[in-house]
Amino acid sequence: MIDFSKLKYRVNYNQSVYNFRTRRYESKDATYNSYEQARANQWKCEKCSELFGTLKELKLHKIELHSY
C-alpha cells in the first residue's frame, strides 16, 4: 500500500486494490485481472482520461498533446 502523504503527485494517481471476493484488482475507473494490467494503468490524464504506466509517460503525453 502506498502512503499518500509521501506521494508527490496524488492528483493523477490511480491506485488499484486487490479484491479477494472477485479476485481482481479494482480502482476508481476500472477492474483488472492481473497486477501487471493494474500497474500499466496507474496514472491518468485529467484532460483526456488516458491511462499510463509511469509518471514519465504521463508528463510526456501532457507536453506533446496538451501544451499550448
Secondary structure, 3 states (H helix, E strand, C coil): CCCCCCCCCCCCECCCEEECCCCEEECCCCEECCHHHHHHCCEECCCCCCEECCHHHHHHHHHHHHCC
